[in-house]
Amino acid sequence: MGPKDSPLEAGRAQRYRPGMSSSAEAPAFDPWRPSFVADPYPAYAELRERGRVHWFEPSRQWLIPRHADVGALLRDRRLGRTYLHRFGHEEFGRTAPPPEHEPFHTLNDHGMLDLEPPDHTRLRRLVSKAFTPRTVEALVPTIQRLAEELVDSLVTAGGGDLIETVAEPLPVAVIAEMLGIPPADRPALRPWSADICGMYELSPGEETARRAVRASVEFSAYLRELIEARRRAPGDDLISGLIAAHDEGDRLTEQEMISTCVLLLNAGHEATVNTTGNGWWALFRHPEQLARLRADTDALLPTAVDELLRYDTPLQLFERWVLEDIEVGGTVIPRGSEVALLFGSANRDPARFDRPDTLDLSRTDNPHISFGAGIHYCLGAPLARLELIASFGALLRKAPGLRLVKEPERGANFVIRGLRELQVEL
């Protein structure tokens, strides 16, 4: 991307120096404060108003709050999810992770999300041969059946925790069906996913790292055995497809298959669960929009799902390493820096969205970035949309009087942001 077609050009650039801020410090942005996590949007508005880039000392990152800049940087190949394809840790001015964290990094660093070309290109091409639109479309009856069974159980019980009874089981069951994981083994998937995803928060502590390492070891060992079983007796599941996928003699390594399976579970699961919880909480706070959706479910649901993804996205922040000097809003950010792309802020940017703080389920001009952009655009986005349409649709049809029992409890995490529970009744 050249300077003429990028929104990152600016007037006169100033050079970054340690401790310098491109604007005044941004005290409203506090991802560890519960009140901020509960509602970060006023702070985002302040950040957008005050400038295009802000230095945030606690995490040593540059905050990027505007839609145009976030979208451009997601596509800019001068940034990357990793730097190890070009630089060593010391050369890049970074410290290698502790050796005891190695199982997590081995698992994480061999997945598409944290690779750059040419490794990313090769891996995504091979995975796409197994994870095809036809494969996803073939899951529609299964997704619909699972969603309706879960909602039927909620209706029979007269209500309960929507997160525990519907939002969490559905994506886990779908991914497990895709991978061919036996039903008896599925209860371990959600805890493994939650523990691994804890490492994606800002400045995770040692206890979080310990849980992530343990989950990485256990999940990897389980998948290694499952892959070996599929080698001996292939089926029509995704793992068998990954084993068979090849391109000009090139195949996925065992570690790449393991990391791909974990990524599919973690990314797909966390996005769907938290969009379901955040989405229903938004609908309950906007009864007029919920009434519209109930009155015209089939016609409105596709745009409603994208609007709920925009309005309160489950992934609030996405990080990139700066591989070459870049300029944003007149500030040169040097190689070796890290930028924090604020998806939640970008999705509420009035420069791109009409009435961005208004929930409008019929919104059609909706280029939200909840699934990312560029080469790392979410491969599972079509599957996530199918799951969301199925679960929201089943709830709207089978529980037309669904209502909130009490204000929900929000989880402590900011980067992957969702609810702990959402108690409802019929």
LOFIKOL-915909 format. One record per residue: residue in one letter; y, z, x of N, C-alpha, C in turn. Coordinates in steps of 0.001 Angstrom, whole numbers, plus 500000, padded with zeros to 6 digits. Atoms other than C-alpha are relative to their C-alpha. Layout:
// LOFIKOL-915909
AYZXYZXYZX;...
// end
This chain:
// LOFIKOL-915909
M498800500000500857500000500000500000501236500000500882;G498811500113499177503262498913501546501186500698499374;P498847499268500494506689500498501167500666499341498809;K499307500659501099507886497869498724499339500235498653;D500671499821501279505215498558496100499552501441499794;S500365498598500141504958502327496544501189500809499534;P498893499133500407507032504998494767500311501057501046;L499774498972498995506909507025497981501183499690500903;E498855500282499155509860505268499541501172500880499572;A498841499165500322513050507264499680501153499570500881;G498855500323499162516441507250501285499766500460501419;R500098499544498640516901509095504508498948501074500115;A501085499030499862513833510968505669500385501104500961;Q499832498922499041513889514353507330498613500383500519;R501275499700499346511185515532509719499594501434499692;Y500528498668500285508967518456508818499947500860501261;R500189499020498945509085521562510994499302501202499385;P500685498843500562506797524586510526500991501008499436;G499133499029500643508360527019508091501111499381499189;M498927500665500731510713524415506653499544499648498600;S500295500465501351510849523604502943500846498786499718;S499237501190500348511862520225501608500978500300498889;S499049499512500997513611522128498844499930501510500078;A500116498551500034514162525762498045498569500392499654;E501356499563500302510944527779497835499799500038498482;A500316500112501419509163527610494491499262501250499541;P500664498733500326508482531234493440499223499948498695;A500704500049501278507354530216489949498562499536500172;F501354500492499769504292528511491411499203501093500695;D500786498895499455501784531326491919498589499900499437;P501325500271500569498172530166491435499067501192499967;W500834498799500049496821533704491885500504500992498951;R499452499097501012498968535298489152499424499654498630;P500633500315501290497132535573485800500938499354498988;S499082500578500970500246534780483760500305498536500321;F499808501404499622500757531576485748498779499178499625;V501228500718500337497113530538485345499914499789498490;A500039500117501455497436531198481613500886498869499499;D499075501059500421500390528787481342500822499534501196;P499269500470498818501428526891484489501084498976499692;Y499161501172500298503435524246482638501498500242500150;P498572499786499710506907525872482744500313499927501501;A499778500077498552506549526251486517499930498560500480;Y500085501416499639505493522612486790501310499288499667;A498747500646500402508595521548484880501108500315500998;E499000499612499009510731523495487338499792499241501309;L500280500735498773508987521879490301500433498540499889;R499615501416500176509459518356488907501508499837500006;E498549500084500094513102519049488191500658500171501378;R499378499664498719513793520390491673499672499023501113;G500263500961498942512204517588493649498599499430499956;R501278500718499974509294515369494537498967500660500886;V500934499361499071507771517583497225500515501395500332;H499639498610499727507719521327497909498988500607500971;W500885499299499073506320523299500832499613501346499394;F500505498744500547504115526173499616499315500766501117;E500453499285498811503680528648502444498667500727499815;P501253499232500106500834530806501020498737499182500239;S501191500831499768498363527902501063500235498942501071;R499647500963498949500163525870503772499774498561499515;Q500159501325500596500291522816501507501331499490499469;W498878500647500655502819520341500202499614499743498540;L500245500184501423502980520423496391500663498713499530;I499495501274500524503382517033494692499891500055498482;P500084499736501430504329517477491009500206498805499072;R499628501086500907505405514057489680498892498947499879;H501071500936500321503119511472488064499972498802500948;A499963501195499159504275508464490083499521500293501412;D500403499650498645503814510241493405498527500381500068;V501411499616500009500457511774492488499121498753499909;G500779501229500140499134508392491354500020499152501258;A499895500806498783500415506653494475499195500612501143;L500712499350498896498972509227496874498491499978499793;L501432500129500257495574509093495174499464498653500487;R500400501353499602495508505390496072500366499669501451;D499468500273498658497144505658499503498937500306501044;R501071499818499030494598505137502287500474500698501273;R499530499169498890496801507049504726499653501471499766;L500474498660500308495390510139503030498501499926499735;G501433500010500222491782511172502671499483501344499543;R500667498763500385489429513733501198499432500710501222;T500422499419498738488205514283504746500798499348501115;Y499396500625498823489573513616508202498958499769501094;L501008500013498940486298513837510115499492498613500332;H500388501374499662485696510087509936500946499399501040;R499029500514499032488727509677512214500370500995501091;F499534498990499058489466512972513957499015501163500060;G500688498727499901487753516068515272500908501104499478;H499209498895500543488884519469514015501197500325500889;E498905499628499103490937520341517084501026498884500125;E499093501142499899492393516844517376500924499914498791;F499228500057501240493580517153513784500818501271499779;G499243498761500114495026520596514369499402500988499033;R500683499128500948492431522356512224498885500765500689;T501082499192499473489782524989512806498717499660499258;A501284500292500634486143524205512164499582501167499107;P500457498916500876484588526167509280499003500890500719;P500949499089499342482523529219510251498573499467499915;P501378500509500008478926528377511183499183500503498823;E500779499457501111477611530642508436500276499280498675;H499701500772501207479235528350505853499342498611500020;E500538501344499790477312525320507137499205499449498816;P500756500582501119474892524965504158500900499437498895;F499073500531501009477823524567501758500628498703500468;H499307501191499504479611522041503961499050498821500166;T500976501093499929476454520017504584499807499381498624;L500173500494501369475959519759500833501252499277499519;N498746500552500504479619519090500047500414498724500737;D499454501082499180480404516721502911499175498713499932;H500813501210500152477597514259502046500095499419498593;G499777500542501339478836513652498497501155499020499997;M498965501044500062481053510736497450501403500566499966;L498661499467500205483956512984496551500683500368501304;D499413499560498739484444514140500134499680499066501152;L500198501012498974483700510932502008501090498937499897;E499053501104499958485988508102503044499274498752500502;P500621501229499503485210504431503805499835500063501524;P500970500838500723482994503053505123498867500774499337;D501106499236500585480603505888504201500115500090498487;H499798499898501447482143506339500747499646498692499302;T500251501313500606481976502605500017498501499758499866;R501452500203500009478306502411500955499313500906498978;L500667499039500880477308505556499048500307499704498536;R499651500269501391479223504708495887499309498735499507;R500666501237500392477756501193495855498532500263499671;L501410499716500233474220502537496122499795500867498754;V500129499134501170474713505296493545500283499215498721;S499656500793501185476304502799491144498837499130499539;K501168500791500391473068500813491194499066500782499084;A500823499161500870471331503778489539500801500537498815;F499145499390501032474279505193487552500823498896499337;T499352501180500564475083502039485600500550500281498602;P499552499860501384477018501642482327498847499922499012;R501162500111500879473706500627480763499215501306499971;T500678498708499930472109503869481961500728501039499161;V499200499043500755474959505903480488499909499698498506;E500052500377501419474937503961477208498660500369499381;A501327499661500517471201504572476861499882501484499668;L500035498565500257471954508308476802500669500396498690;V499232499662501205474064508113473633499156500732498963;P500798499264500998471230509082471222499637501417500460;T500337498678499474470209511962473490501199500933499950;I498778499192500030473788513217473829500319500428498575;Q499698499692501400474312513012470071499024501044499461;R501007499049500489471046514835469351500242501394500569;L499768498699499381471768517625471842501251500677499425;A498762499438500548475321518094470540499775500544498593;E500227499563501373474162518321466936499087501215499936;E500878498832499966471367520766467778500769501259500396;L499210498852499572473797523059469597500960500455498908;V499066499650501075476335522919466768499243500591498818;D500815499433501079473584523550464197499693501471500266;S500285498607499651472694526743466059501229500874499799;L498754499255500207476341527847466032500256500216498514;V499772499896501443476602527123462298499028501000499383;T501005499077500531473367528991461528500366501446500300;A499602498648499606474692532016463405501312500429499357;G498729499669500627477968531845461491501166500063500964;G498945499984498993479967531481464692499483500543501314;G500369499483498692480001532908468188500932499479501070;D499202500476498868481306531993471627499754498500500168;L500126501454499928481954528249471583499691499519501417;I500277500379498616481860528104475385498518500171500298;E501383499680499668478460529759475682499000499205499177;T500994500599500897476784528110472689500044498480499951;V499880501456500112478102524531472804500529499375501292;A499322500667498878480466523707475697499151500000501264;E500774499930498758478256524912478562498631499333499909;P501357500576500014474745523910477414499963498474499950;L500087501446500204475585520305476502500021499203501295;P500005500834498783476627518780479858498868500345500948;V501130499636499148473972520768481727498735499313499512;A501195500637500560471303519471479343500015498493500232;V499907501450499813472569515892479633499702499619501452;I500252500301498587472655515896483445498547500294500348;A501396499667499736469264517613483514499067498922499458;E500785501106500553467879514910481239500085498779500909;M499815501149499122469346512233483496499197500143501290;L500668499783498723467910513798486639498507500228499845;G501411499714500213464571514591485044499617501411500385;I500279498598499692464843518354485595499292500637498810;P500748499397501107462227520191483500500813501083499293;P499228498999500752463658522406480716499892501419500557;A500185498636499500462194525562482262500859500284501235;D499222499822498772464237524989485457501517499970499768;R498574500259500236467596524349483787500904501223499997;P499079498846500006468945527918483405500667500281501339;A499398499730498687469593528067487164501151499062500320;L499021501018499626471841524980487147501435500481499839;R498632499558500251474951526537485627500461501039501028;P499554499056498954475067529576487989500183499342501364;W499833500702498728474515527316491000501321499236500013;S498774500793500096477330525036489831501235500886500117;A498835499116499991479754527908489212500247500581501384;D499830499400498672479105529493492607500486498975501025;I499566501036499061479515526218494507501450499623499740;C498627500423500342482704525283492640501038501063500336;G499045498973499594484272528610493589500689499663501314;M499419500373498707484903527093497032501128498984499871;Y498937500985500176487281524533495540501321500642499602;E498755499312500296489848527180494654500839500133501273;L499123499821498846492838527831496914499636501287500732;S500273498848499139491990530166499812498870500884499467;P501099499172500500488560531326498594499624501078500998;G500344498875499145487447534689499942498586499910500536;E501312500019499348484360535535501971498869500214499000;E501043499801501001482403536765498950499747498714499218;T500156501295500656483050533452497200499203499051500885;A500721500860499056481849531628500324498528500399500083;R501391499529499917478714533790500502499189499519498797;R500707500465501206477778532951496899499797498493500046;A500110501457499934478478529270497487498924499568500988;V501024500324499008476297529197500587498610500249499426;R501309499687500589473426530891498775499615498961498949;A500285501000501027473711528502495826499691498646500623;S500245501277499319473866525521498197498587499944500564;V501344499948499426470677526596499945498947499888498903;E501005499972501064468789527286496707499952498674499242;F499950501257500752469944524171494858499448498857500849;S500487501062499116469251521935497870498481500059500141;A501454499851499864465749523348498300499292499538498731;Y500609500424501268465004522818494619499993498474499881;L499906501456500126466234519208494670499125499285501024;R500856500617498988464360518460497882498556499899499493;E501354500023500568461103519384496154499902498995498857;L500013500926501129462037517398493048500016498550500477;I499956501356499441462889514304495116498635499602500550;E501326500297499450459542514539496910498999499716498875;A500891500244501137457747514760493565500252498620499393;R499686501326500560459582511632492349499575498883500950;R500508501010499065458661509779495510498519499736499734;R501430500151500260455005510436494695499729499377498638;A500222500484501370455363509690490984501347499648499374;P498695500393500555458530507747490072499988499984498477;G499829500068501446459869507950486533501181499124499657;D498824500775500396462772506483484593501269500839500064;D498857499105499867465154509288485584500917499534501137;L498989500399499021468229509076487812499536500250501430;I500481499738498642466548510666490833499087498872500464;S500860501139499643463896507944490770500839498766500277;G499109501128499780466695505401490482500725500087501328;L499336499821498714468496506879493489499045499723501152;I500997500276498971465287506733495515499803498493500164;A500274501436499973464816503084494584501214499174500389;A498780500770499745468442502029495085500061499546501457;H499858500515498643468892499778498091500938498805499988;D499052501099499865471312497182499364499856499441501411;E500217500644498693470411494769502175499224500928500947;G500840499130499191467771497209503375500533501412500164;D499398498677499860470138500212503230499605500868498805;R500384499077501050469042503262501249500750501320500183;L499420498672499915470365506714500468499088500906500827;T500778498979499314469279509462502826499656501113499007;E500360498889500880467631512528501335501194500913499760;Q498829499140500175470772514596501968501023499359499081;E499064500682500891472917511968500247499532500071498553;M500515499863501363470625512074497209500226501415499463;I499794498616500413470777515870497100501473500243499672;S498562499792500219474575515899497433500494499249498774;T499607500767501174474919513185494775499584500720498722;C500470499284501193472816515137492266500851501232499725;V499172498806500164474830518310492880501402499615499528;L498674500452500408478117516418492569500008499589498531;L500065500428501399477037514858489267499967501212499065;L500054498801500831476192518273487884501333500738500024;N498792499186499892479250520094489212501209499325499373;A498807500695500495481891517471488463499901499759498496;G500151500289501420480497516432485096499989501251499158;H500116498771500770479703519936483982501342500713499866;E498751499234500040482966521629484934501058499291499157;A498986500740500769485124518855483436499727500095498509;T500320500017501423483277518744480116500117501380499383;V499915498632500529482963522507479657501448500406499790;N498630499511500083486613523218480382500880499150499098;T499256500808500962487944520261478411499654500422498575;T500393499533501328485950521489475413500718501296499648;G499340498729500273487299525024475694501508499869499899;N498545500188500029490873524068476561500420499178498791;G499664500884501108490805521357473901499990500704498660;W500042499278501277489712523570471020501086501066499928;W498915499024499981492183526254472066501326499309499682;A498788500760500323494928523602471951500030499618498517;L500054500383501418493767522411468520500293501193499092;F499741498815500825493772525942467102501474500384500036;R498565499689499901497367526348468342500867498912499384;H499274501100500639498344523037466699499249499608498727;P500798500219501210496868523272463189500279498675499309;E499693501284500642498662520153461994499236498865500667;Q500781501015499297496936518087464686498511500147499690;L501395499763500367493576519688463912499717499474498599;A500168500519501368494077518831460231499931498475500005;R500053501465499876494774515197461169498636499544500496;L501277500375499404491617515078463260498855500196499009;R501036499761501002489487516580460498500048498953498891;A499847500959501094490882514110457972499581498595500399;D500295501372499556490229511005460087499269500058501341;T500701499695498753487669512044462682499592498753500768;D500556501159499284486012508718463529501091499142500627;A498938500868499488489251506779463948500806500675501104;L499071499305499113491171509462465826499328500593501241;L500664499248498943488530511014468074500134499389501402;P499864500543498633488651508542471021501361500279500642;T498690499703499412492405508911471525500216501508500095;A499854498544499964492186512632470734499387500581501270;V500659499494498794489750513226473600500873499754501226;D499134500271498856492059511515476103501270500829499948;E498798499182500103495048513423474753499707501447500381;L500363498638499619493235516740475127499775500101501504;L500151500039498544492306515746478689501365500024500688;R498650500025499428495992515060479366500721501312499785;Y499159498879500407497490518005477533499678501267500782;D500383498788499257495521520734479321498783499672500860;T501080500530499186493459519126482062499192501109500671;P500807498965499347490528521104483483500189500059501505;L499761500033498556491320520017487066501505499964500227;Q498550499886499875494832521207487858500532499494501336;L499511500319498658495033520396491556498899499295500776;F500944500749499170493391517928493924500627499848501375;E499449499968498644493798518062497691499691498721500775;R500190501129499097494214515322500279500536500378501380;W499520499855498630494533515367504069500877498807500365;V499082501053499568497381513381505600499507499468501348;L500602500604498805495775511013508138501025499274500859;E498872500614499303499019509251509079501272500521499342;D498735499531500567502632510271508602500324499244498706;I499543500616501243503859509651505059501383500554499671;E498681499561500438507234509952503418499998500151498486;V499918499737501434507736511513499998501367500605499703;G498726499460500437511146511991498470500948500352501126;G499088499743498892512968511834501788499461500949501040;T500619499096499027510613514199503616498805499319500636;V501158500526499283508220512979506281498969501120500131;I501107499042499898504906514813505994499060499475501075;P500706500547498841503073514496509304498477500066499868;R501455499962499877499481513793510112499541501440500272;G500528498648499832497376516950509920500396500938498889;S499590499179501138499113518277506810499017499824498847;E500794500114501221497481518854503440500952499966498810;V499207500064501217498981517826500122499163500490498828;A500623499535501231498186519441496787500583499183498855;L499564500867501087498406516853494019499809500739498686;L500032499160501190499276518698490820499725499147498762;F500390500820501142497322516860488109500603500534498698;G499467499426501232498423519287485405501471499709499818;S498580500320500058502065518676486256500221498514499741;A499859501445500172501671514898486538499731499584498559;N500347500340501378500094514798483077501032500461498983;R498910499568500889503205516467481613501359499464500482;D498756500515499419505793514373483473500754499167498966;P499234500768500993508530513187481067500434498629500504;A499675501329499479509229510264483400498918498990499651;R501093500914500340505869508817482334499503500139498574;F500529499767501343504963510371478971501121500346499034;D499070499660501060506980510437475781499621501359499418;R500248498643500521507328514052474577498742500606500628;P501219499609499284504849515247477231499450501365499601;D500478498674500383504682518835475970499530500058498555;T500470500085501372503735517667472479498570499487499976;L501369500460500182500071517376471546500003498949498893;D500010501121500946499743513974469854498660499290500111;L501362500521499925496135513039469110499913498501499786;S500000501455500179497113509465468252500701499293501159;R499306500578498849498817508885471625499139498885500611;T500734501133499421497784505450472923500496499645501398;D499473500223498653500081505064475940499752501277500788;N500427498720499452498217507711477899499292499829501345;P500609500178498682497654507000481604499830501338500748;H500216498711499328496596510570482391499123499789501236;I500759500124498758495026511190485779498947501091500114;S500973498914499977492500513845484781498697499597500673;F501191500484499304489708511648486187500331499433501379;G499610500504498700491659510796489340500457498556499943;A499580501395499890492562507322490575499575499491501370;G500366500578498717491777504934493387498502500004500224;I501428500136499692488437504803495182499197501221499567;H500716498796500413487583508360494126500087500240498492;Y499986499846501465488080507733490410498612500441499546;C501244499353500398485418509748488603498964499005499484;L501085500883500403482164507794488378499423500410498649;G500572499495501242481075509992485473500958500052498837;A499019499938501086484208509510483343499447499462498672;P500550500472501280482400507352480715499011500990499391;L500953499017500503479644509973480445500734501216499435;A499232498851500487482168512806480083500629499698498646;R499399500364501288483956510940477279498947499986498888;L501065500007501006480647510384475448499623501416499590;E500355498618500306479795514083475699501087500674499165;L498896499375500727483238515160474488500098499466498569;I499964500583501343483234512742471561498848500546499164;A501158499500500743479741513924470586500188501446499583;S499890498576500337480503517646470737501153500269499036;F498889499820500933483935517485469086499642499426498634;G500372500620501266482574515123466437499024500846499213;A500988499168500684479583517337465638500642501268499438;L499322498799500490481795520414465342500914499699498822;L499089500357501097484336518649463133499236499697498715;R500777500355501198481629517352460785499204501170499441;K500919498953500444479268520322460664500676501355499799;A499284498734500134481824523134460918501457499721499654;P498630500413500339484906521832459065500966501162499834;G499116498845500138486227525353458555500077500852501249;L500021499237498748485895526422462178501367500604500288;R498727499320499724488541528983463065499813501017501111;L499991499099498859489487531259465904499898501447499524;V500138498590500327488434534913465808501076500821500702;K499003499269499221490730536166468570500486499097501116;E499471500792498893492890534823471376498984500007501144;P501055500072498983490530533610474092500399500652501320;E499797499474498661490114535124477525499897498864500998;R499993501087499031491057532738480286499375500441501313;G500585499714498700489152532532483541501072500188501053;A499035499687498946490794533614486778500326498792500862;N499808501137499101490472530251488540501129499099499537;F498900500908500300493409527881488747499633498542500207;V500276501406499698492141524686490372499100499389498931;I500863500387501121489241524321487924500242501034498916;R499404499020500906490912525981484967499383499899498607;G500609500003501322489204526992481757499953501398499416;L500114498740500718488316529768479350498677500682500329;R501253499256499852485767532527479824499209499960498699;E500654500024501302485033532574476102500984499519498945;L499181500442501127486270531164472807499230500380498731;Q500734499474501148485099533235469860500502499346498706;V499658500722501243484992531289466580499092500489498866;E500813499747501182483690531732463047500188498861499017;L499946501096500969483047529390460111500814500407498771;
// end
